[in-house]
Amino acid sequence: MTETVQQKRGGKAFHSILEPHFDFIHQQRQRRKTWQEIAGLLFSEKGVRVTLYAPYRFYRRKLKRAAKPHWENSAIDSQPARPNTLASRPQPRPAPLPVEPVFKRPDLSTINTEEFT
């Protein structure tokens, strides 16, 4: 009999190997080191072997995510779930009255119809 092996789901979320070294990468960038030099320093000083693109991608992604507030934290800090939109809207102005047309209907009682017959 063969047994089916079920794969585990919901394991640990992926974390970059460079996560603990973010401050080190940031310091090296402030010292105007190239990404290739940073990759070499990570290997020689920290024992982390990565390509020269890995610190670049990690650093840029980390800065981009730091600029955006996290959705769970921003909901708690800022506004209620459903703000009252009527209070924040300006009061609508009444629509202007329609302009009276220039055309005037002729008065049929003043027209002499005998001329046309």
Buried (B, 14 or more C-beta within 10 A) or exposed (E): EEEEEEEEEEEEEEEBEBEEBBEBBEEBBEEEBEBEBBBBBBEEEBEBEBEEEBBBBBBEEBEEEEEEEEEEEEEEEEEEEEEEEEEEEEEEEEEEEEEEEEEEEEEEEEEEEEEEE
